[in-house]
Amino acid sequence: MEVSKLFEKLPIKINKFKTISGGDINKAYFLETIEGNFFIKINQKNLFPKMLIKEANGLEALGQTGYIKTPKIINYGEIDQFQYLILEWTERGEAKNKTWENFGHALAYMHKIEQPFFGFKEDNYIGSLKQVNTSSSNWGEFYGQYHLIPLIKKLKEQNKIEKDVVKNVENLCLKLNEIFPKESPSLLHGDLWAGNYMVSKQQEILLIDPAVYNGHREIDLGMTQLFGGFPSYFYEAYKDVYPLDNNWEERLPFSQLYPLLVHSVLFGGYYVDQVKQILKIF
C-alpha cells in the first residue's frame, strides 16, 4: 500500500505530508491538517506486534506522573498491514541552562514516586527488541533474570560471545542486590539517551520513544551518560531534589550494561567489546 492510500484511511483529514527522519524501524512524516500539524510514525504490524500501542502506553505513563512532558497523543491504531502513532507536532528550540535544570528536577520528582513493583503492566520494546517486564519485588532478580540474562543468551546464539561471558553475567546477577543500593522502584523512561528528548520553542524538554518499566533510577541516569548530551547542571538539579548515593558513578558500567547488551544484539562490534570489558571481573 502506498502511504498516500494509508493516509486516506486515517481518522484525520490530511492536507499535506512530507517525509522526515524516523529511525531504522519506522517511517515518519510531518502532517498538515485542518486540525493542526502532527507527527506520525508507521511500521509493519506483523514485524513488531503492538509496538506503537505500547509506545503510546509508555508515553501516557510518563505524562500521568505530572512531572514529565511528552508530546500529546492524537491517535494510534492499525490499518491493514500497518500500525501507526500520531502525536502533536513540536516546533523545536534550543535548550538553555534553566531548561536543563527544570528537566533534572522533573526527572527526580518522577523517580521519587514509589511504584508497587519492579517491572510493568505489560511487556514492551526497547528499540526493535522485545522488553520483558515481568513483575518482581526484587531488583536484582528483575534486572538479572528479565533484562540481562535473555540478551546475553541472544548474543551467545548469535555467536558474538563465548560461553564464559554468559557465566560472567550469571555471576554478576548473583551480586546485583549488593552492587545497587536498596531503593523503591521508580518509573523509568527506559531508553533515556540524547536522541530521545526534544526541546520545544517554549523551553520544555519532551521525552519520546520510551521503553518504560519500574526499575532502579540509576538505570535512567546511566543511560543519560552512555552516549552524551546531558550537561552537568542537569545532574546537579536532579540531586537537589533526589540525592544520589556517593558511589553512583562507580556503578555506571552496571547500569549501562542493559542498553549495551541491546546494542550488542542489534549492531554487534564495539558494543560487544564494551560488554566483555564490564563483565571480565566476574
C-alpha positions as CSV (number, residue, x, y, z in Angstrom):
1,M,0.0,0.0,0.0
2,E,1.3,3.4,-0.9
3,V,1.5,5.8,2.1
4,S,-1.0,8.2,0.5
5,K,-3.6,5.4,0.4
6,L,-2.9,4.7,4.1
7,F,-3.3,8.3,5.0
8,E,-6.7,8.3,3.3
9,K,-7.9,5.8,5.9
10,L,-6.6,7.7,8.9
11,P,-9.2,9.4,11.3
12,I,-7.9,12.9,10.4
13,K,-8.1,14.8,7.1
14,I,-4.6,15.5,5.8
15,N,-3.8,18.4,3.5
16,K,-0.1,17.9,3.0
17,F,2.6,15.5,4.3
18,K,6.3,15.2,4.0
19,T,8.9,12.5,5.0
20,I,11.1,13.2,8.0
21,S,13.7,11.1,9.8
22,G,12.1,8.2,11.7
23,G,15.0,5.9,12.6
24,D,15.6,2.3,11.4
25,I,12.3,0.8,12.3
26,N,9.7,3.3,11.4
27,K,8.7,5.6,8.6
28,A,7.9,9.1,9.9
29,Y,6.0,12.0,8.4
30,F,5.0,15.6,9.1
31,L,1.3,16.0,8.6
32,E,-0.5,19.3,7.9
33,T,-4.2,19.1,8.6
34,I,-7.1,21.5,9.2
35,E,-6.9,20.5,12.9
36,G,-3.2,21.4,13.2
37,N,0.2,19.9,12.5
38,F,1.0,16.4,13.6
39,F,3.8,13.8,13.6
40,I,3.1,10.2,12.5
41,K,5.2,7.1,12.7
42,I,4.3,3.9,10.8
43,N,5.7,0.4,10.7
44,Q,4.7,-3.2,9.7
45,K,2.5,-4.6,12.5
46,N,3.5,-8.2,11.8
47,L,7.2,-7.4,12.3
48,F,6.7,-5.5,15.7
49,P,3.3,-6.6,17.1
50,K,1.6,-3.8,19.1
51,M,4.8,-1.8,19.3
52,L,3.2,1.6,18.7
53,I,0.3,0.9,21.0
54,K,2.8,0.0,23.7
55,E,4.8,3.2,22.9
56,A,1.6,5.2,23.4
57,N,1.0,3.4,26.7
58,G,4.6,4.3,27.8
59,L,4.1,8.0,26.9
60,E,0.9,8.0,28.8
61,A,2.5,6.5,31.9
62,L,5.3,9.2,31.8
63,G,2.8,12.0,31.3
64,Q,0.5,10.9,34.0
65,T,3.1,11.4,36.7
66,G,2.5,15.1,36.3
67,Y,6.2,15.9,36.1
68,I,7.5,14.7,32.7
69,K,6.4,16.3,29.5
70,T,5.6,14.1,26.4
71,P,4.0,15.0,23.1
72,K,0.2,14.9,23.1
73,I,-1.1,11.6,21.7
74,I,-3.6,12.3,19.0
75,N,-4.4,8.8,17.8
76,Y,-2.9,5.3,17.3
77,G,-4.1,2.0,15.8
78,E,-3.7,-0.5,13.0
79,I,-4.8,-0.2,9.3
80,D,-4.3,-3.2,7.0
81,Q,-0.7,-4.4,7.5
82,F,0.4,-1.2,9.2
83,Q,0.4,0.3,12.7
84,Y,0.6,4.0,13.4
85,L,1.0,6.6,16.2
86,I,0.1,10.2,15.7
87,L,1.5,12.8,18.0
88,E,1.1,16.6,18.3
89,W,3.8,18.3,16.3
90,T,6.5,20.1,18.4
91,E,8.4,23.1,17.0
92,R,12.0,22.6,18.2
93,G,14.0,25.1,20.2
94,E,17.5,25.1,21.8
95,A,17.8,24.3,25.5
96,K,19.1,26.9,27.9
97,N,20.7,26.1,31.3
98,K,17.5,26.7,33.1
99,T,15.7,24.3,30.8
100,W,18.1,21.5,31.8
101,E,17.8,22.4,35.5
102,N,14.0,22.1,35.2
103,F,14.3,18.8,33.4
104,G,16.7,17.5,36.2
105,H,14.1,18.5,38.8
106,A,11.3,16.9,36.8
107,L,13.0,13.6,36.3
108,A,14.0,13.4,40.0
109,Y,10.4,14.1,41.1
110,M,9.2,11.4,38.8
111,H,11.7,9.0,40.2
112,K,10.7,9.8,43.7
113,I,7.2,8.4,43.1
114,E,7.3,5.0,44.7
115,Q,6.0,2.2,42.4
116,P,4.5,-1.0,43.7
117,F,6.9,-3.4,42.0
118,F,9.8,-3.8,39.6
119,G,8.5,-4.4,36.1
120,F,5.5,-3.0,34.3
121,K,1.8,-3.9,33.5
122,E,2.9,-5.2,30.1
123,D,6.0,-6.2,28.1
124,N,7.0,-3.7,25.5
125,Y,10.0,-2.8,23.3
126,I,13.5,-1.3,23.6
127,G,14.5,-0.4,20.1
128,S,13.3,-3.3,18.0
129,L,13.8,-5.9,20.7
130,K,11.0,-7.1,23.0
131,Q,11.5,-6.0,26.6
132,V,10.3,-8.4,29.3
133,N,8.7,-6.6,32.2
134,T,7.5,-9.4,34.5
135,S,6.8,-8.0,37.9
136,S,9.1,-8.7,40.8
137,S,9.6,-7.3,44.3
138,N,13.4,-7.8,44.0
139,W,15.5,-5.5,41.8
140,G,18.4,-8.0,41.4
141,E,16.0,-10.7,40.2
142,F,14.2,-8.4,37.8
143,Y,17.2,-6.8,36.3
144,G,19.2,-10.0,36.1
145,Q,16.6,-12.6,35.0
146,Y,14.4,-10.5,32.8
147,H,16.7,-8.0,31.2
148,L,20.3,-9.2,31.3
149,I,20.1,-12.9,31.0
150,P,17.8,-13.0,28.0
151,L,20.0,-10.7,26.0
152,I,23.3,-12.4,26.9
153,K,21.7,-15.6,25.7
154,K,20.8,-13.9,22.4
155,L,24.4,-12.8,22.0
156,K,25.5,-16.4,22.5
157,E,23.0,-17.7,19.9
158,Q,24.4,-15.1,17.5
159,N,27.9,-16.4,18.2
160,K,29.1,-12.9,19.2
161,I,30.3,-14.0,22.7
162,E,31.8,-17.1,24.3
163,K,30.2,-19.4,26.9
164,D,32.5,-17.8,29.6
165,V,30.8,-14.4,29.1
166,V,27.4,-16.0,29.8
167,K,28.8,-17.4,33.0
168,N,30.2,-13.9,33.9
169,V,26.7,-12.4,33.6
170,E,25.2,-15.2,35.8
171,N,27.9,-14.4,38.4
172,L,27.1,-10.7,38.2
173,C,23.3,-11.4,38.7
174,L,24.0,-13.1,42.0
175,K,25.6,-9.8,43.3
176,L,23.2,-7.2,41.8
177,N,21.4,-6.6,45.1
178,E,24.8,-5.9,46.7
179,I,26.0,-3.6,43.9
180,F,22.9,-1.4,43.7
181,P,21.7,0.5,46.8
182,K,18.3,-0.7,48.0
183,E,15.6,1.7,46.8
184,S,11.9,1.6,46.0
185,P,11.0,1.0,42.3
186,S,10.8,4.2,40.1
187,L,9.1,4.6,36.8
188,L,11.8,4.9,34.2
189,H,11.8,6.2,30.7
190,G,14.0,3.2,30.0
191,D,15.9,4.5,26.9
192,L,16.9,7.9,28.1
193,W,19.7,8.9,25.7
194,A,20.3,12.2,23.8
195,G,18.1,11.1,20.8
196,N,15.0,10.5,22.9
197,Y,14.2,14.0,24.0
198,M,13.1,17.2,22.2
199,V,13.4,20.8,23.3
200,S,10.4,22.9,22.4
201,K,10.4,26.6,21.5
202,Q,8.7,27.1,24.9
203,Q,11.8,25.7,26.6
204,E,10.3,22.4,27.7
205,I,12.0,19.1,27.3
206,L,9.7,16.4,26.0
207,L,10.5,12.7,26.2
208,I,9.9,10.4,23.2
209,D,10.4,6.8,22.2
210,P,10.1,5.3,25.8
211,A,10.9,1.8,26.9
212,V,9.2,2.2,30.2
213,Y,9.2,0.0,33.3
214,N,9.6,0.3,37.0
215,G,13.3,-0.1,37.9
216,H,16.2,1.3,39.7
217,R,16.6,5.0,38.9
218,E,20.3,4.7,38.3
219,I,19.4,2.9,35.0
220,D,17.9,6.1,33.6
221,L,20.8,8.1,34.8
222,G,23.3,5.7,33.5
223,M,21.7,5.8,30.1
224,T,22.0,9.6,30.0
225,Q,25.7,9.3,30.2
226,L,26.2,6.4,27.8
227,F,26.0,8.5,24.6
228,G,26.5,12.0,25.9
229,G,24.2,15.0,25.6
230,F,23.3,15.8,29.2
231,P,25.1,18.7,30.9
232,S,26.4,18.7,34.4
233,Y,23.8,21.1,35.7
234,F,21.1,18.6,34.8
235,Y,22.6,16.2,37.3
236,E,23.1,18.9,40.0
237,A,19.5,19.9,39.6
238,Y,18.4,16.2,39.9
239,K,20.4,15.7,43.1
240,D,18.9,18.8,44.6
241,V,15.5,17.1,44.5
242,Y,16.6,13.4,45.0
243,P,20.1,12.9,46.2
244,L,22.2,10.1,44.8
245,D,24.5,7.7,46.6
246,N,28.1,9.0,46.6
247,N,29.2,6.0,44.6
248,W,26.6,6.1,41.9
249,E,29.0,7.0,39.1
250,E,31.2,4.0,40.0
251,R,28.2,1.8,39.2
252,L,27.7,3.3,35.7
253,P,29.1,0.2,33.9
254,F,26.4,-1.9,35.6
255,S,23.5,0.5,35.0
256,Q,24.7,0.8,31.3
257,L,25.1,-2.9,30.8
258,Y,21.5,-3.5,29.7
259,P,21.5,-0.8,26.9
260,L,24.9,-2.0,25.8
261,L,23.6,-5.6,25.5
262,V,20.7,-4.2,23.4
263,H,23.1,-2.5,21.1
264,S,25.3,-5.6,21.0
265,V,22.4,-7.8,19.9
266,L,21.3,-5.2,17.3
267,F,24.7,-4.0,16.0
268,G,27.5,-6.1,17.4
269,G,31.0,-4.8,17.1
270,Y,32.3,-2.3,19.6
271,Y,29.3,-2.7,21.9
272,V,30.2,-6.4,22.4
273,D,33.7,-5.4,23.4
274,Q,32.2,-2.9,25.9
275,V,30.0,-5.7,27.4
276,K,33.0,-8.0,27.8
277,Q,35.1,-5.3,29.4
278,I,32.4,-4.7,32.1
279,L,32.0,-8.4,32.8
280,K,35.6,-9.5,32.9
281,I,35.9,-9.1,36.7
282,F,33.1,-11.6,37.2
